[in-house]
Amino acid sequence: MTTKDDVAGENLERMNANLAKVEELSQRLVAAISNRNPSNPTLNAPGPDLMVKATQSYWQEMMHNPARIFEQQVEFWGKSVKHFIEAQQALAHGKLEAPEDDTPSDRRFSNPMWRTHPYFNFIKQQYMLNAQAIRDAVSAAEDLEPKERQRLQYFSNQIIDMMAPTNFLSTNPDALERAIETDGESLVKGLENLVADLEANNGEMLVRLSDDEAFRLGENIATTPGQVVYRNRMMELIQFSPATDQVYATPLVIFPPWINKYYILDLKEQNSLIKWITEQGYTLFVVSWVNPDATYRDVGLEDYIEDGYLAAFREIKKITGQKQLNAVGYCIAGTTLSMVLSLLKHRGDKTVKSATFFTTLTDFSDQGEFTPFLQDDFIDGIEQEVNEQGYLRSFILSRTFSFLRSNDLIYGPAIRSYMLGETPPAFDLLYWNGDGTNLPGRMAKEYLRGLCQRNEFADGGIELCNDRLAVEDVDLPCCFVACETDHIAPWKDSYRGAQKFGSNDRTFIVSQSGHIAGIVNPPSKKKYGHYTNTDMTLTPNDWLEQATFHEGSWWPRWDKWLAKRSGKKVPAREPGDSTHPALCPAPGTYVQRSESH
């Protein structure tokens, strides 16, 4: 029979054990933070000039239209006082219940206590009142340039999201309930997760989105068989083993973005585009880019062109004996592929028979959601960072992309990991997302200044490889695949760039979903459909309005397009040849996770 003393003894023992863990973890926490090599502070917030302009605009509005400003302030004060009185009246009735709540639904506040408990309900409603007051203040600043207004809105929303009561233990009922249920063990586990993340990222707080221990490259992810048949300082060239007895004569090469690693196209077998392509009868090569360090300080776009694209073309032609090939570029690699095609046009080189572009921007005139990060103060900070470090560290890119969806990619995962003590899910896509790469210093500056800020490739030409490269030079058959809800390469911007190509043979496809899920969309899932329209003279809105919607993946449609440009069938080719022996099995060595992970 268990006595109260026994239970008390067990609870005391558990508490002492947890306290001992906390002390050990605290020491590790201090050690991890002490190893931190912080990024340039300019990258953490907008420059003071934006805040000065916003303040000036607000005060000018106060002088010219004081009634509007006073009306906003009085409305905020009135709602706050009314909210307080309602909460007091509810308590005065002697019942532990919240006042009437007509606030909009928000999945952050899904716990019933946010609606029923007076303490949590008061905090939630006041938070929403405060958030609206901030938005109203931003909207009152009328004399700002459009880009400045967009930046102010972005950073004010970041403050609103950061200050949500769900992000703090004392005002998060889910975390408090879990702590009580587990006798504080959830908080200890959360501290363990926090320390592990800091240690894995050299003192930077980047919350893990996936269980790192759940995947092994080449074992249960990136498993399509193949061999590295060529390697230089910029890339490994992987030739994948044939999955059919015969293949199309014209080989296919994919250039993935070097911001992340190639195996986004070769996750689990059931959603691997690489595996699917080999099963359709293509000789497939994929470039696996190196993860640069400080020794790549002076590597620029020209190096990616010469030692990446042109080197891959050269070696593929040697291996296959073919004079032409088809090429695919994904995201930034598609942008660079289009510049390579302009260069080949000037040189009279017909190596590339057709080109496909996944979520590719070539016209950067509209910077979209990245506007806050593409102004001079932020780019100046990037330049200072890469001048000091020699390269742009992967965590800076990861953090930047995450802040575009901060509740989903930062605060939500942090709450689950650090407050609730949960282990991140075993999700292959999120595992890949956390396996970022660095960017060479020179390349980062060229891309941000020349392409993103000055839009040189689409507006007069960009100077590279002793030539002036322009988007209208590209006149070979092109297929573009954009994604409907892509916030990194918005489909309308991709479409506007595709309209500027010089080709008379252009196919444009819009897949449902976003930057990744819209591309990694196997037919077997029957999940996302796609849109087609042959009239590319239309505006983006008209193109979509008049487009035909098709159920299912765009992969089979692209396969039909590609097959027409891939020649006759020949006996399947095994990886390499006598002059290109297998260097190591796929996925190769450049794709392996660095020690910082």
N, C-alpha and C positions, 0 to 999 in steps of 0.2 A: 504494500500500500504506500502510495506516494504522499508525503506530507508537505505542508506549506514550506517548511524549512528546506526540504529537498528541492522544491521548485525554485525557491529563492537562491539556493546554492548554485543550481544550474544556471540561472539567469546571471548571477554574479560572475560565475566562471566564464560564461559566454561574453559578458561585457569586458572582463579583464583581457580575454583573448583578442577581442576587437580593438581595445585600446592599445594593446601591444602592436597589432598590425598597423594601426594609425600612426604610431610613433615611427615604425620602420618606413612606412610609405611617405611620411613627412620628410624624412631624411633623403629618400630617393627623389622626392619632389624638388627639394632645394638643389640637389645635385644636378638634376635634369635642367632646371631653369638656369643654373649657373653656367651651363655649357651652351646656352643660347647665343646665337650670332644674329641679332635682330636685323630686319631689313631696314632700308632707309625710311625714316619716320614720315616722309612726304607721301609714302604709299598707303598710309593708314587713314588719311582724311583729306578733304579738299584743302587747297591753299587758303591762306587768310583772306586773299583778295575776294573770293566768292562770298565769304561771310560779311566782309565789309560792304560789298555791293548789295547784299541782301538786306543788311541793316539800314543802309542808306535808302534803299527802295522803300522799306517799311516806314521809315520816318518821313519820307517824302509823301507817301500815301497818307500818313497821319496828318501832315500839314495841309494837304490838298483836299482830303476827304475824311476829316476826323470822325464824322458821324458813323461811317462804315466801320472804322476800327473800334470805336467805342461800342457800337452795336455788337460786334463779335465778342469783345471782352465781357460786356454785360451779360450776353447770352451764356457764355462759358461760366461766369461767376454764378449766374442764376441757376443754371442746371446743376452746378456742383453743390450749391447750398440746398436746393430742392432735394437732390439725391441724399444728402446728409440727413435732412429732416425726415425723409421717408424711412431711412434706415433706423433712425432714433424712434420713430413712431412704432415701427414693427417690433422693436425690442421692448418698448413701453407696454405693449399689450401682454408681455410676459411669455411670449411664444418665440421659440428659436426658429424663426422663419424669415426669409428675405422679402423685401417689398416687391411690388410688381416689376417685372423685368421684360422690356420689349427690345432689348439689344439684338442686333443681327446674329445669326448663328456663326460660329467660328470653331473649327475642329480643335483648336488649341484648348478650348474651354468645354470639352465634351464630358468631363466628369460632372455628374449631377450636382455636386456640392457647389459648383459655380453658380447654379441657379437657385438652390434651396437654402444654402447656409448663408446667414447674414454677413459674416466676416468676408468670406470669399466672394460673395455676390457684390458687396460694396466695393471691394478692390477691383473686380472685373469691370463694373460699370464706370468707376472713376477713371480707370485706365482708358476705356473707350472714349470717355469725354475728353481726356487729356490728348489722346491721339487725334481726335477730330479738331481740337483747338490748334494743334501744331499744323495740321493740313490747311486749316483756314488761314493761319498766319502766313504760310507759304503762298497761298493763292492771292493774298492781299498785296504781295510784292509785285507790282504791275510793270515796273520799268526795267525788268531784266531781259537780256537777250534770251531767245528760245533755248540755247544750249545751257546757259546759266540757270534758267528756270528748271530745266530737266535735271541738272546736277543737284540743285537745291532740293527738288522733290525726292530724288534718289537718296541723298544723305539724310534727309529728315525722316524718310521711311525707315532707313536703317536704325535710326535712334528709336523710332516707335517700336520696331520689332525687337530691338535689344532690350528695351525696358518693359517688355511684357511680363506680367507677374508670374507666368508659368516658368520663366527662366530663373526664378529664385526659390530656394528651398522653403523659406518661411511662408511663401504665398503660392505653393504648388500642392494642392491636396493629394494628387496622385503620389508624389514623392513622400509626403508626410505619412500617408496611409501605408505605403510600402515599408517605410522605415519602422513603423510600429509593428507591422505584421512580421517583420524579420528580426526584431530586436536590434535594429541598427545595422544589421549585416549588409543590407542593400547599399547603405552609404559607404561602408568600407569597400565593398565591391566596386562602387562607383569611383572611389578614390583610387583603387587599383587600376581601373580603366583609364582614368585621367593620367596617372603617372606613366602607364605604359604608352599612351599616345604621345606624351611629352618626350619620353626617352626615344621613341621611334622616329621622332621628327626634330631631333636636336634642340629640344626646348621650346619648339613652336607648338601652339595648341591647335592641332588639326584633328578633329574628331574622326575616328574610324567609322566608315559607313558599312564595312563588311568584315566578317571574321577572317583575318589573314591566315589563320591556321587551316581553313577549310579547303584551300586550293593549292595545288602544286602544278606549276607550269610543265606541260608535257605529260602529265599524269591524268588529271581530271579537268584540265583546261588547256587550250592551245595544243590539241592532240592530233590534228590532221597530219598524217605522215608526210615527211619531206626531208630535204637535205639543204644545208647551207652550201652553195656551190661557188660563192665568191664573197670576198670580204675586203673592205678597205677601211680607212679611218672614219668614214661617214656612215657606212651601212653594211649589213649582211644581206646578200641576195639569196632568198630561199626559193628553191624549186620544189613544188609539191608533187608527190607521187601520183601517177594517173589512177583514176578510179574506173576507167573504161578501156576496152581493148583498142579502140580507135579514138583519135583526138582531132580537133580542127588543126589545120596546118599552121595557121597564124597564132602565135603565142599571145598570152595576155599577162600584163604586169600591173600590179596594184601598188600605188604609192600612198601609204597611210599618213596621217598627220604626225609630225615628229613632236608635237606637244604631248601626245600620249603614245602608247605602244600598239603595235600592229594587231595584237590578238583580240582587239575588240571585234574583229571580223572572224575570229576563231575561238569563241568561248566554248560552251558545251556543244557536243556534237549536234544536238537537235536545233541549235540556232546559229551554226557556223556557216557564214557566207562562203568562206574559203572551201570548206568541204563540199558544199552544194555546187560550187563552180566546177570543181574537179569531176563531180558526178554528172555534169552536163556535157563532159567531153572536151574540156579545154586544158591546154598545157599552161599551168598557172605559176607565175613567179610573184613573189611579194617582197618588198623591201622592208627590212627591219632596221630602223635608224639607231645610231649610237646615242647613248645618253651622255651628253657632253659635260665636261667639268671645266675648271679654270684654264686648262691648256687649250681650250677651243675659243679663247677670248676673241681672236681675230677671224674666226670663221663666219662668213656671211652667206647671203643668198646665192652668190656665184659658186661657192663651194658645194652647196646642196645641188645646184644645177650640174656642175661639172663632175663631181665625184659621187653624185647620187643618181640623177636622172640619166645623164648621158653615159655614165659608166654602166648603169644597168642595161640601157639599150644596147650598148656595144657587146656586153657579155652574153646577153640573151640571144642576139643574132648569131654569135659564134656557136653557142651551145645547140641551137635549133637549126642552124643553116638557113634561116629565113631572112629575107631582106626587110620585112616589115613586121610590125607587131601592133597590138591594140593596148591602150594604156588607160588606167583609171587613177584619178586623184581624189582624195577625200579631204575636205576642209582646206586647211592651209596648203596641203600637198596638191590639191586641185588648183588653187590659186597659182602655185609655182609651176604646175604642169602647163597651165595656159601660157605662162611666160616662156617656158621651154619651147612650146609649139610655135610661138612667135619667132624665137631665135632660129629654130629649124627652118621655118619658112624663109627667113632672110638668107640662110645658108644653102637653100635649095635641097635640103635633106628631107626625103620622104619616108623616113624610118617609121613614123607613126601613121597607121592606116586610119584609125578612129580613136576618139577620146571620150571617156565618160567622166563626169564630174559629180561627186557626191557632196551635197551641202556646201557648195563652193561659192565664195564671194570673189568677184573680179572688179566690181564697182563699189567703192566704199564711200560714196557721196552721202549716204545716210548711215550714221554710225549706230543707230538703234539704241538698244539697252546698254551698249558699251560706251555711249557718249560720256558718262562721268569719268571713265578711265582713259579717255583718248584726248584729254585736254593737256595743255602744256605743263601744268604743275605736276600732274601724275606722270607724264612721259619724261619730264625732267628728273623726277625721282627714280624712274626706271633707269635712265642713263647714268645717274649717280651710282645706283646699285650695281649695274653691270661693270661700270668703270672700276669700282672697288673690288667686286668679287670676281670679275672675269666672265660671269655668266648670270642668267636670270634663273634663280633657284625655283624648283618646281613648286614649292609650297606657296610662293607668291601667286603663281598662275592658278593653282588650285583654290586658294582663298578668294581670289578675284571672281572666278567662275561661281564659287559657292555663294558669294554674297548676292548674286543675281537672284538666287532662290534661297535666301537666308533661313527662312522658317523650315524649309524642307531639308536643306543640306547642312545647316549649322545648328540651330537652336533645338529643333526636334530631335535629331540624333544625339546631341549633347545631353538633353534631358533624359533620354532613355538610357544612355551609357553612364553618365556621371551621377545622376540623381536616383534613377531607378535601379542602377547596378546591373543592367541587362547586357548580355553578350551580343555584339552586332550580328545581324543575320548572315547566313552563308549564301550570299547573292553574287553570282559571277560578274554581273555588270558593275556592281558597286566595288567589287574587288579590283577590277580593271581601272575604275575611276580613281581609286586611291593609289594607283601605280603610275604616278606622273613622271615626266622627264624635265630636265633642264633645257634652257635655250642658250646657244652661244651669244656672247655679248654683242658682237657686231651685227649678227643676224637679227636679234631682237630690235635693235635700234633701226635697222633698215626697214624692217617690216612695219614698225609702229609709225615711223616718220614718213617714209616714202609711199607706203601703200595705204595705211589706215588714215593718217592725217592729210597727206597731200594728194592721195588718190591718183598717183602718177600713171599707173598702168592703164587706167580707163580714161585719163585726161591728159593726152598728149604723149604719153610713153614714159617708161622708166629706164634709166641708164644702167645696164648690166651686161657683163661679158663683152665689153667694147661695142655695144650695140644699143639701139633704142627700141625697146620692146613695147608693143601696144596690143590691146585686146582685139582690135579689128583685124589684125594680121592673121588670126587663127581662122582658117577657111576649110578645114577638113571636117568630115562627119562627126557631129558631137551629140551626146546624150547627157542631159542634165537631170539629176534627181535631187529635188529639194524636199523639205519637210514642213508640213503645215503649221506646226506649233514650235518650230525651231527658234530659240531665242539667241543662239550664237551666230547662226547664218540665216537670218529670216528669209523665207522663200521669195518674198517680193523683191528683196535686194538681189538675190541670186538670179531671179528672172530678168531684172533690169540689166544685170551684167551680161546674161546670155543673149539678150537682144543686141548687144554691141558686137558680138562675134561676127567675123566676116563670112562664116559658113552659110551656104544655102541649104545644107542638110542638118537641121537641128531638131532634136526631140526633147521636149520638156515634160517632166513628170513630177507631180507633187504627191508625196506620200503622206498619209495621215500620221500623227504623232510628231515627236521631236527629233533633235539632232542625232541621237543614237537609236532610239527605238524605231524611228521611221526608216532607218537604213537596215538595222538588224531585225528584219521582219520576215522570217521564213514562211513559205507558203503553207507549211504543215500546221502553223498556229491559227491560220484563218482569222487573224486579229484585225489588222489595219488595212484599209483599202487605199486607193490612189486615184488621182485625177489626171486626165490627158486632154490636150487641146492642140491641134496642129497650127492654129493661127497665133503666131508670136508677134504680130503687129499690135495686138491689143494691150491696153493697160493691164497691170496685174489684177486689179479687181474684176475687170471685164473678162480677162482670161479665165479666172476661176469661176465666175458666174456662168460662162458659156461652156465650161469644161464638162467632159463626160466622167462620171464616177464609176469606178470598177471595184467590185468586192475583191478582197484578198491582196496578197503581196504583189509588188511591182517586179519582183525578181524574174518570174517567167516572161513578162513582157520585155524586159531588158535582154534576157537570153535570146529571144527571137530577133531583137534588133542586132545584137552582137554576132549571132550565128551568120547573119547575112554578110557580115564583114570579116569573117574568119576563115574563108577559103574552104577547100575540100577536106575530107577526112584522110588521115594518115595513121600508120601504126603508132600506138601510144609510146611516149618518150619517158624513159626513166631519168631521174635527176642526174645532171652533170654529163660530162663526157671525159675523154682521155686527158684533156687539158684543163678540165674543171672537176677534179675529184671531190667527193663529198668531204667537207671540212668537219661537219658535225651534224647530228640530226636536228630537225626542227623541234622546238622553236628557236634554236640558236643560242648564242651567248650574249648578244647585245640586249636581248629582251629581259634578261634576268634582273630581278629586283636588286637595287643598290643597298649598301649597308645602312643608309639613312632610313630605310623602311624596316 
